[in-house]
Amino acid sequence: ASRPTNVLLPVAETSPSASKVEMLVATTRSRSSNPAEMFTGERGLAPSFAEITVSIPPASVRKVGEVAWPKKLPSNPATDFAVVQTDDLTVQT
């Protein structure tokens, strides 16, 4: 089975048993017009930056060391890795 697409659209709910991780993203990929994708596979003209906060379900409901991809969208933060916030940090010139 392939991993799901469009998983970067933030979900509104979180789970009290989940932990959160903030990640700083730097890429040379082009911005996507689809906010659930954020970046394309094509090279951009300049670096892009973003901050993504991911909710990680407790170890009791997932196999530690593996990403618990959602079986359907939107992600369920109680059982799946789920994006809860995205911020574009790229400065437009």
Biopython code that builds the backbone (N, CA, C, O; Angstrom):
import numpy as np
from Bio.PDB.StructureBuilder import StructureBuilder

atoms = [
    (1, "ALA", "N", (0.845, -1.187, 0.000)),
    (1, "ALA", "CA", (0.000, 0.000, 0.000)),
    (1, "ALA", "C", (0.883, 1.239, 0.000)),
    (1, "ALA", "O", (1.894, 1.295, 0.701)),
    (2, "SER", "N", (0.497, 2.217, -0.782)),
    (2, "SER", "CA", (1.262, 3.454, -0.827)),
    (2, "SER", "C", (0.780, 4.398, 0.270)),
    (2, "SER", "O", (-0.326, 4.264, 0.794)),
    (3, "ARG", "N", (1.641, 5.352, 0.598)),
    (3, "ARG", "CA", (1.248, 6.300, 1.636)),
    (3, "ARG", "C", (0.210, 7.267, 1.077)),
    (3, "ARG", "O", (0.178, 7.508, -0.130)),
    (4, "PRO", "N", (-0.632, 7.819, 1.933)),
    (4, "PRO", "CA", (-1.665, 8.734, 1.459)),
    (4, "PRO", "C", (-1.069, 10.064, 1.001)),
    (4, "PRO", "O", (0.047, 10.421, 1.381)),
    (5, "THR", "N", (-1.813, 10.776, 0.197)),
    (5, "THR", "CA", (-1.396, 12.098, -0.265)),
    (5, "THR", "C", (-2.256, 13.154, 0.415)),
    (5, "THR", "O", (-3.272, 12.840, 1.036)),
    (6, "ASN", "N", (-1.844, 14.390, 0.291)),
    (6, "ASN", "CA", (-2.585, 15.532, 0.840)),
    (6, "ASN", "C", (-2.745, 15.475, 2.354)),
    (6, "ASN", "O", (-3.786, 15.860, 2.887)),
    (7, "VAL", "N", (-1.715, 14.994, 3.047)),
    (7, "VAL", "CA", (-1.785, 14.852, 4.505)),
    (7, "VAL", "C", (-1.304, 16.095, 5.251)),
    (7, "VAL", "O", (-1.334, 16.118, 6.482)),
    (8, "LEU", "N", (-0.860, 17.134, 4.528)),
    (8, "LEU", "CA", (-0.319, 18.314, 5.201)),
    (8, "LEU", "C", (-1.363, 19.377, 5.511)),
    (8, "LEU", "O", (-1.019, 20.448, 6.012)),
    (9, "LEU", "N", (-2.617, 19.106, 5.226)),
    (9, "LEU", "CA", (-3.680, 20.035, 5.594)),
    (9, "LEU", "C", (-3.960, 19.853, 7.084)),
    (9, "LEU", "O", (-4.326, 18.758, 7.510)),
    (10, "PRO", "N", (-3.791, 20.912, 7.883)),
    (10, "PRO", "CA", (-3.964, 20.758, 9.335)),
    (10, "PRO", "C", (-5.368, 20.314, 9.725)),
    (10, "PRO", "O", (-6.360, 20.724, 9.123)),
    (11, "VAL", "N", (-5.423, 19.465, 10.745)),
    (11, "VAL", "CA", (-6.705, 19.047, 11.318)),
    (11, "VAL", "C", (-7.017, 19.966, 12.488)),
    (11, "VAL", "O", (-6.109, 20.493, 13.130)),
    (12, "ALA", "N", (-8.284, 20.153, 12.760)),
    (12, "ALA", "CA", (-8.705, 21.085, 13.808)),
    (12, "ALA", "C", (-8.583, 20.481, 15.202)),
    (12, "ALA", "O", (-8.359, 21.200, 16.175)),
    (13, "GLU", "N", (-8.729, 19.173, 15.297)),
    (13, "GLU", "CA", (-8.741, 18.532, 16.609)),
    (13, "GLU", "C", (-7.386, 17.938, 16.950)),
    (13, "GLU", "O", (-6.606, 17.586, 16.065)),
    (14, "THR", "N", (-7.117, 17.830, 18.237)),
    (14, "THR", "CA", (-5.937, 17.124, 18.716)),
    (14, "THR", "C", (-6.390, 16.113, 19.756)),
    (14, "THR", "O", (-7.537, 16.134, 20.201)),
    (15, "SER", "N", (-5.491, 15.240, 20.131)),
    (15, "SER", "CA", (-5.787, 14.244, 21.153)),
    (15, "SER", "C", (-4.972, 14.581, 22.398)),
    (15, "SER", "O", (-3.775, 14.847, 22.290)),
    (16, "PRO", "N", (-5.593, 14.574, 23.576)),
    (16, "PRO", "CA", (-4.834, 14.898, 24.790)),
    (16, "PRO", "C", (-3.705, 13.904, 25.077)),
    (16, "PRO", "O", (-2.757, 14.237, 25.788)),
    (17, "SER", "N", (-3.797, 12.696, 24.532)),
    (17, "SER", "CA", (-2.757, 11.691, 24.773)),
    (17, "SER", "C", (-1.628, 11.753, 23.742)),
    (17, "SER", "O", (-0.637, 11.034, 23.867)),
    (18, "ALA", "N", (-1.773, 12.602, 22.730)),
    (18, "ALA", "CA", (-0.754, 12.718, 21.685)),
    (18, "ALA", "C", (0.305, 13.741, 22.092)),
    (18, "ALA", "O", (0.036, 14.665, 22.859)),
    (19, "SER", "N", (1.506, 13.556, 21.565)),
    (19, "SER", "CA", (2.554, 14.558, 21.764)),
    (19, "SER", "C", (2.669, 15.368, 20.479)),
    (19, "SER", "O", (2.212, 14.935, 19.421)),
    (20, "LYS", "N", (3.280, 16.546, 20.575)),
    (20, "LYS", "CA", (3.434, 17.402, 19.400)),
    (20, "LYS", "C", (4.908, 17.683, 19.156)),
    (20, "LYS", "O", (5.690, 17.857, 20.090)),
    (21, "VAL", "N", (5.268, 17.724, 17.881)),
    (21, "VAL", "CA", (6.634, 18.028, 17.473)),
    (21, "VAL", "C", (6.574, 19.149, 16.445)),
    (21, "VAL", "O", (5.842, 19.062, 15.459)),
    (22, "GLU", "N", (7.354, 20.206, 16.687)),
    (22, "GLU", "CA", (7.458, 21.298, 15.719)),
    (22, "GLU", "C", (8.685, 21.052, 14.859)),
    (22, "GLU", "O", (9.771, 20.782, 15.373)),
    (23, "MET", "N", (8.506, 21.148, 13.541)),
    (23, "MET", "CA", (9.607, 20.912, 12.611)),
    (23, "MET", "C", (9.824, 22.138, 11.741)),
    (23, "MET", "O", (8.869, 22.755, 11.269)),
    (24, "LEU", "N", (11.075, 22.482, 11.536)),
    (24, "LEU", "CA", (11.435, 23.540, 10.609)),
    (24, "LEU", "C", (11.801, 22.872, 9.292)),
    (24, "LEU", "O", (12.639, 21.971, 9.261)),
    (25, "VAL", "N", (11.177, 23.309, 8.208)),
    (25, "VAL", "CA", (11.379, 22.711, 6.895)),
    (25, "VAL", "C", (12.098, 23.708, 5.997)),
    (25, "VAL", "O", (11.696, 24.867, 5.896)),
    (26, "ALA", "N", (13.153, 23.257, 5.352)),
    (26, "ALA", "CA", (13.858, 24.049, 4.343)),
    (26, "ALA", "C", (13.960, 23.173, 3.101)),
    (26, "ALA", "O", (14.414, 22.032, 3.181)),
    (27, "THR", "N", (13.543, 23.698, 1.958)),
    (27, "THR", "CA", (13.553, 22.905, 0.735)),
    (27, "THR", "C", (13.828, 23.781, -0.476)),
    (27, "THR", "O", (13.596, 24.989, -0.459)),
    (28, "THR", "N", (14.321, 23.150, -1.512)),
    (28, "THR", "CA", (14.500, 23.843, -2.790)),
    (28, "THR", "C", (13.378, 23.467, -3.754)),
    (28, "THR", "O", (13.462, 23.759, -4.947)),
    (29, "ARG", "N", (12.339, 22.827, -3.251)),
    (29, "ARG", "CA", (11.190, 22.442, -4.082)),
    (29, "ARG", "C", (10.224, 23.612, -4.232)),
    (29, "ARG", "O", (10.141, 24.477, -3.360)),
    (30, "SER", "N", (9.506, 23.629, -5.331)),
    (30, "SER", "CA", (8.526, 24.687, -5.599)),
    (30, "SER", "C", (7.329, 24.556, -4.676)),
    (30, "SER", "O", (6.970, 23.459, -4.251)),
    (31, "ARG", "N", (6.725, 25.679, -4.378)),
    (31, "ARG", "CA", (5.486, 25.695, -3.611)),
    (31, "ARG", "C", (4.368, 25.089, -4.445)),
    (31, "ARG", "O", (4.311, 25.279, -5.660)),
    (32, "SER", "N", (3.494, 24.367, -3.791)),
    (32, "SER", "CA", (2.324, 23.801, -4.455)),
    (32, "SER", "C", (1.147, 24.750, -4.271)),
    (32, "SER", "O", (1.061, 25.445, -3.259)),
    (33, "SER", "N", (0.255, 24.783, -5.230)),
    (33, "SER", "CA", (-0.975, 25.570, -5.077)),
    (33, "SER", "C", (-1.960, 24.840, -4.166)),
    (33, "SER", "O", (-2.955, 25.418, -3.730)),
    (34, "ASN", "N", (-1.680, 23.571, -3.883)),
    (34, "ASN", "CA", (-2.519, 22.752, -3.007)),
    (34, "ASN", "C", (-1.958, 22.835, -1.584)),
    (34, "ASN", "O", (-0.877, 22.303, -1.334)),
    (35, "PRO", "N", (-2.657, 23.487, -0.641)),
    (35, "PRO", "CA", (-2.124, 23.614, 0.714)),
    (35, "PRO", "C", (-1.947, 22.276, 1.436)),
    (35, "PRO", "O", (-1.176, 22.195, 2.392)),
    (36, "ALA", "N", (-2.636, 21.244, 1.003)),
    (36, "ALA", "CA", (-2.502, 19.925, 1.622)),
    (36, "ALA", "C", (-1.242, 19.206, 1.151)),
    (36, "ALA", "O", (-0.886, 18.156, 1.685)),
    (37, "GLU", "N", (-0.572, 19.771, 0.153)),
    (37, "GLU", "CA", (0.657, 19.192, -0.390)),
    (37, "GLU", "C", (1.875, 20.059, -0.038)),
    (37, "GLU", "O", (2.964, 19.521, 0.164)),
    (38, "MET", "N", (1.719, 21.350, 0.036)),
    (38, "MET", "CA", (2.721, 22.377, 0.347)),
    (38, "MET", "C", (3.801, 22.541, -0.717)),
    (38, "MET", "O", (4.019, 23.654, -1.196)),
    (39, "PHE", "N", (4.486, 21.457, -1.100)),
    (39, "PHE", "CA", (5.577, 21.544, -2.067)),
    (39, "PHE", "C", (5.378, 20.508, -3.164)),
    (39, "PHE", "O", (4.773, 19.458, -2.945)),
    (40, "THR", "N", (5.899, 20.824, -4.352)),
    (40, "THR", "CA", (5.824, 19.883, -5.470)),
    (40, "THR", "C", (7.142, 19.120, -5.552)),
    (40, "THR", "O", (8.024, 19.307, -4.714)),
    (41, "GLY", "N", (7.272, 18.287, -6.531)),
    (41, "GLY", "CA", (8.526, 17.585, -6.772)),
    (41, "GLY", "C", (9.467, 18.372, -7.668)),
    (41, "GLY", "O", (10.591, 17.941, -7.925)),
    (42, "GLU", "N", (9.009, 19.526, -8.144)),
    (42, "GLU", "CA", (9.812, 20.349, -9.051)),
    (42, "GLU", "C", (10.723, 21.292, -8.269)),
    (42, "GLU", "O", (10.374, 21.750, -7.181)),
    (43, "ARG", "N", (11.884, 21.573, -8.835)),
    (43, "ARG", "CA", (12.806, 22.519, -8.197)),
    (43, "ARG", "C", (12.238, 23.929, -8.257)),
    (43, "ARG", "O", (11.632, 24.335, -9.248)),
    (44, "GLY", "N", (12.449, 24.664, -7.172)),
    (44, "GLY", "CA", (12.025, 26.055, -7.121)),
    (44, "GLY", "C", (13.159, 26.974, -7.533)),
    (44, "GLY", "O", (14.294, 26.532, -7.712)),
    (45, "LEU", "N", (12.849, 28.249, -7.682)),
    (45, "LEU", "CA", (13.863, 29.233, -8.055)),
    (45, "LEU", "C", (14.671, 29.698, -6.847)),
    (45, "LEU", "O", (15.786, 30.197, -6.996)),
    (46, "ALA", "N", (14.109, 29.534, -5.652)),
    (46, "ALA", "CA", (14.778, 29.944, -4.414)),
    (46, "ALA", "C", (14.333, 28.997, -3.300)),
    (46, "ALA", "O", (13.304, 28.335, -3.431)),
    (47, "PRO", "N", (15.086, 28.926, -2.220)),
    (47, "PRO", "CA", (14.679, 28.070, -1.101)),
    (47, "PRO", "C", (13.346, 28.523, -0.494)),
    (47, "PRO", "O", (13.016, 29.709, -0.508)),
    (48, "SER", "N", (12.601, 27.572, 0.029)),
    (48, "SER", "CA", (11.352, 27.848, 0.743)),
    (48, "SER", "C", (11.488, 27.310, 2.157)),
    (48, "SER", "O", (12.203, 26.339, 2.403)),
    (49, "PHE", "N", (10.786, 27.958, 3.086)),
    (49, "PHE", "CA", (10.863, 27.575, 4.490)),
    (49, "PHE", "C", (9.460, 27.487, 5.073)),
    (49, "PHE", "O", (8.573, 28.255, 4.700)),
    (50, "ALA", "N", (9.268, 26.547, 5.989)),
    (50, "ALA", "CA", (7.974, 26.388, 6.649)),
    (50, "ALA", "C", (8.190, 25.791, 8.029)),
    (50, "ALA", "O", (9.219, 25.175, 8.308)),
    (51, "GLU", "N", (7.205, 25.987, 8.879)),
    (51, "GLU", "CA", (7.177, 25.311, 10.171)),
    (51, "GLU", "C", (5.924, 24.447, 10.180)),
    (51, "GLU", "O", (4.829, 24.918, 9.874)),
    (52, "ILE", "N", (6.098, 23.180, 10.534)),
    (52, "ILE", "CA", (4.987, 22.229, 10.567)),
    (52, "ILE", "C", (4.933, 21.610, 11.955)),
    (52, "ILE", "O", (5.944, 21.120, 12.459)),
    (53, "THR", "N", (3.761, 21.630, 12.571)),
    (53, "THR", "CA", (3.570, 20.971, 13.865)),
    (53, "THR", "C", (2.793, 19.685, 13.622)),
    (53, "THR", "O", (1.709, 19.693, 13.040)),
    (54, "VAL", "N", (3.374, 18.575, 14.084)),
    (54, "VAL", "CA", (2.783, 17.252, 13.882)),
    (54, "VAL", "C", (2.386, 16.669, 15.231)),
    (54, "VAL", "O", (3.157, 16.703, 16.190)),
    (55, "SER", "N", (1.189, 16.141, 15.288)),
    (55, "SER", "CA", (0.694, 15.435, 16.464)),
    (55, "SER", "C", (1.048, 13.956, 16.295)),
    (55, "SER", "O", (0.764, 13.354, 15.259)),
    (56, "ILE", "N", (1.671, 13.378, 17.325)),
    (56, "ILE", "CA", (2.095, 11.977, 17.268)),
    (56, "ILE", "C", (1.273, 11.184, 18.278)),
    (56, "ILE", "O", (1.259, 11.517, 19.463)),
    (57, "PRO", "N", (0.585, 10.132, 17.816)),
    (57, "PRO", "CA", (-0.246, 9.358, 18.745)),
    (57, "PRO", "C", (0.617, 8.623, 19.773)),
    (57, "PRO", "O", (1.799, 8.380, 19.533)),
    (58, "PRO", "N", (0.032, 8.273, 20.905)),
    (58, "PRO", "CA", (0.808, 7.573, 21.937)),
    (58, "PRO", "C", (1.323, 6.222, 21.439)),
    (58, "PRO", "O", (0.733, 5.604, 20.553)),
    (59, "ALA", "N", (2.429, 5.781, 22.023)),
    (59, "ALA", "CA", (3.061, 4.518, 21.624)),
    (59, "ALA", "C", (2.128, 3.323, 21.814)),
    (59, "ALA", "O", (2.312, 2.290, 21.172)),
    (60, "SER", "N", (1.144, 3.453, 22.675)),
    (60, "SER", "CA", (0.229, 2.334, 22.937)),
    (60, "SER", "C", (-0.679, 2.012, 21.750)),
    (60, "SER", "O", (-1.273, 0.935, 21.707)),
    (61, "VAL", "N", (-0.796, 2.936, 20.780)),
    (61, "VAL", "CA", (-1.695, 2.696, 19.643)),
    (61, "VAL", "C", (-0.958, 2.629, 18.308)),
    (61, "VAL", "O", (-1.589, 2.601, 17.252)),
    (62, "ARG", "N", (0.375, 2.602, 18.352)),
    (62, "ARG", "CA", (1.152, 2.533, 17.110)),
    (62, "ARG", "C", (2.421, 1.738, 17.355)),
    (62, "ARG", "O", (2.796, 1.487, 18.500)),
    (63, "LYS", "N", (3.076, 1.347, 16.284)),
    (63, "LYS", "CA", (4.351, 0.656, 16.388)),
    (63, "LYS", "C", (5.450, 1.718, 16.449)),
    (63, "LYS", "O", (5.628, 2.488, 15.505)),
    (64, "VAL", "N", (6.178, 1.754, 17.551)),
    (64, "VAL", "CA", (7.225, 2.755, 17.743)),
    (64, "VAL", "C", (8.266, 2.620, 16.637)),
    (64, "VAL", "O", (8.702, 1.515, 16.311)),
    (65, "GLY", "N", (8.658, 3.755, 16.065)),
    (65, "GLY", "CA", (9.641, 3.766, 14.987)),
    (65, "GLY", "C", (9.031, 3.788, 13.603)),
    (65, "GLY", "O", (9.753, 3.929, 12.616)),
    (66, "GLU", "N", (7.723, 3.653, 13.506)),
    (66, "GLU", "CA", (7.035, 3.699, 12.218)),
    (66, "GLU", "C", (6.036, 4.843, 12.209)),
    (66, "GLU", "O", (5.416, 5.151, 13.227)),
    (67, "VAL", "N", (5.887, 5.471, 11.047)),
    (67, "VAL", "CA", (4.896, 6.536, 10.898)),
    (67, "VAL", "C", (3.522, 5.897, 10.771)),
    (67, "VAL", "O", (3.305, 5.036, 9.919)),
    (68, "ALA", "N", (2.600, 6.322, 11.616)),
    (68, "ALA", "CA", (1.221, 5.824, 11.557)),
    (68, "ALA", "C", (0.448, 6.698, 10.573)),
    (68, "ALA", "O", (-0.253, 7.629, 10.970)),
    (69, "TRP", "N", (0.588, 6.382, 9.266)),
    (69, "TRP", "CA", (-0.112, 7.153, 8.235)),
    (69, "TRP", "C", (-1.610, 6.996, 8.419)),
    (69, "TRP", "O", (-2.072, 5.921, 8.802)),
    (70, "PRO", "N", (-2.375, 8.042, 8.156)),
    (70, "PRO", "CA", (-3.828, 7.925, 8.296)),
    (70, "PRO", "C", (-4.404, 6.963, 7.264)),
    (70, "PRO", "O", (-3.961, 6.922, 6.116)),
    (71, "LYS", "N", (-5.384, 6.204, 7.686)),
    (71, "LYS", "CA", (-6.065, 5.295, 6.765)),
    (71, "LYS", "C", (-7.083, 6.054, 5.922)),
    (71, "LYS", "O", (-7.448, 5.617, 4.830)),
    (72, "LYS", "N", (-7.544, 7.208, 6.443)),
    (72, "LYS", "CA", (-8.442, 8.092, 5.705)),
    (72, "LYS", "C", (-8.206, 9.513, 6.198)),
    (72, "LYS", "O", (-7.655, 9.731, 7.277)),
    (73, "LEU", "N", (-8.630, 10.467, 5.390)),
    (73, "LEU", "CA", (-8.488, 11.877, 5.756)),
    (73, "LEU", "C", (-9.839, 12.438, 6.159)),
    (73, "LEU", "O", (-10.852, 12.026, 5.593)),
    (74, "PRO", "N", (-9.898, 13.346, 7.096)),
    (74, "PRO", "CA", (-8.765, 13.905, 7.823)),
    (74, "PRO", "C", (-8.176, 12.902, 8.812)),
    (74, "PRO", "O", (-8.842, 11.959, 9.239)),
    (75, "SER", "N", (-6.921, 13.129, 9.162)),
    (75, "SER", "CA", (-6.219, 12.254, 10.104)),
    (75, "SER", "C", (-6.891, 12.285, 11.470)),
    (75, "SER", "O", (-7.483, 13.289, 11.864)),
    (76, "ASN", "N", (-6.791, 11.175, 12.180)),
    (76, "ASN", "CA", (-7.301, 11.086, 13.548)),
    (76, "ASN", "C", (-6.094, 11.174, 14.487)),
    (76, "ASN", "O", (-5.336, 10.209, 14.579)),
    (77, "PRO", "N", (-5.887, 12.296, 15.188)),
    (77, "PRO", "CA", (-4.709, 12.452, 16.043)),
    (77, "PRO", "C", (-4.598, 11.414, 17.165)),
    (77, "PRO", "O", (-3.515, 11.224, 17.719)),
    (78, "ALA", "N", (-5.688, 10.749, 17.503)),
    (78, "ALA", "CA", (-5.637, 9.726, 18.549)),
    (78, "ALA", "C", (-4.955, 8.453, 18.060)),
    (78, "ALA", "O", (-4.437, 7.679, 18.866)),
    (79, "THR", "N", (-4.949, 8.227, 16.730)),
    (79, "THR", "CA", (-4.383, 6.987, 16.192)),
    (79, "THR", "C", (-3.364, 7.198, 15.075)),
    (79, "THR", "O", (-2.617, 6.279, 14.741)),
    (80, "ASP", "N", (-3.325, 8.401, 14.493)),
    (80, "ASP", "CA", (-2.471, 8.668, 13.331)),
    (80, "ASP", "C", (-1.559, 9.865, 13.587)),
    (80, "ASP", "O", (-1.852, 10.716, 14.426)),
    (81, "PHE", "N", (-0.458, 9.915, 12.855)),
    (81, "PHE", "CA", (0.312, 11.149, 12.793)),
    (81, "PHE", "C", (-0.586, 12.158, 12.089)),
    (81, "PHE", "O", (-1.197, 11.833, 11.070)),
    (82, "ALA", "N", (-0.676, 13.371, 12.613)),
    (82, "ALA", "CA", (-1.567, 14.374, 12.028)),
    (82, "ALA", "C", (-0.913, 15.748, 12.079)),
    (82, "ALA", "O", (-0.352, 16.140, 13.102)),
    (83, "VAL", "N", (-0.987, 16.468, 10.982)),
    (83, "VAL", "CA", (-0.500, 17.847, 10.962)),
    (83, "VAL", "C", (-1.550, 18.710, 11.655)),
    (83, "VAL", "O", (-2.732, 18.658, 11.316)),
    (84, "VAL", "N", (-1.103, 19.504, 12.632)),
    (84, "VAL", "CA", (-2.047, 20.361, 13.350)),
    (84, "VAL", "C", (-1.812, 21.846, 13.064)),
    (84, "VAL", "O", (-2.661, 22.682, 13.374)),
    (85, "GLN", "N", (-0.648, 22.176, 12.468)),
    (85, "GLN", "CA", (-0.403, 23.570, 12.108)),
    (85, "GLN", "C", (0.698, 23.648, 11.059)),
    (85, "GLN", "O", (1.676, 22.902, 11.115)),
    (86, "THR", "N", (0.530, 24.555, 10.105)),
    (86, "THR", "CA", (1.576, 24.847, 9.125)),
    (86, "THR", "C", (1.720, 26.353, 9.004)),
    (86, "THR", "O", (0.729, 27.084, 9.010)),
    (87, "ASP", "N", (2.953, 26.809, 8.895)),
    (87, "ASP", "CA", (3.227, 28.229, 8.708)),
    (87, "ASP", "C", (4.286, 28.384, 7.633)),
    (87, "ASP", "O", (5.351, 27.772, 7.707)),
    (88, "ASP", "N", (3.991, 29.204, 6.634)),
    (88, "ASP", "CA", (4.960, 29.521, 5.593)),
    (88, "ASP", "C", (5.914, 30.567, 6.154)),
    (88, "ASP", "O", (5.478, 31.646, 6.554)),
    (89, "LEU", "N", (7.200, 30.265, 6.189)),
    (89, "LEU", "CA", (8.197, 31.184, 6.728)),
    (89, "LEU", "C", (9.036, 31.837, 5.636)),
    (89, "LEU", "O", (9.978, 32.572, 5.932)),
    (90, "THR", "N", (8.701, 31.574, 4.384)),
    (90, "THR", "CA", (9.464, 32.120, 3.272)),
    (90, "THR", "C", (9.199, 33.615, 3.147)),
    (90, "THR", "O", (8.049, 34.053, 3.141)),
    (91, "VAL", "N", (10.264, 34.385, 3.048)),
    (91, "VAL", "CA", (10.143, 35.831, 2.868)),
    (91, "VAL", "C", (10.051, 36.107, 1.372)),
    (91, "VAL", "O", (10.938, 35.729, 0.607)),
    (92, "GLN", "N", (8.986, 36.760, 0.969)),
    (92, "GLN", "CA", (8.798, 37.101, -0.442)),
    (92, "GLN", "C", (9.554, 38.384, -0.751)),
    (92, "GLN", "O", (9.448, 39.366, -0.015)),
    (93, "THR", "N", (10.316, 38.377, -1.841)),
    (93, "THR", "CA", (11.061, 39.590, -2.215)),
    (93, "THR", "C", (10.526, 40.185, -3.487)),
    (93, "THR", "O", (11.032, 41.207, -3.951)),
]
sb = StructureBuilder()
sb.init_structure("model")
sb.init_model(0)
sb.init_chain("A")
sb.init_seg("    ")
for serial, (resi, resn, name, xyz) in enumerate(atoms, 1):
    if name == "N":
        sb.init_residue(resn, " ", resi, " ")
    sb.init_atom(name, np.array(xyz, "f"), 0.0, 1.0, " ", f" {name:<3s}", serial, name[0])
structure = sb.get_structure()
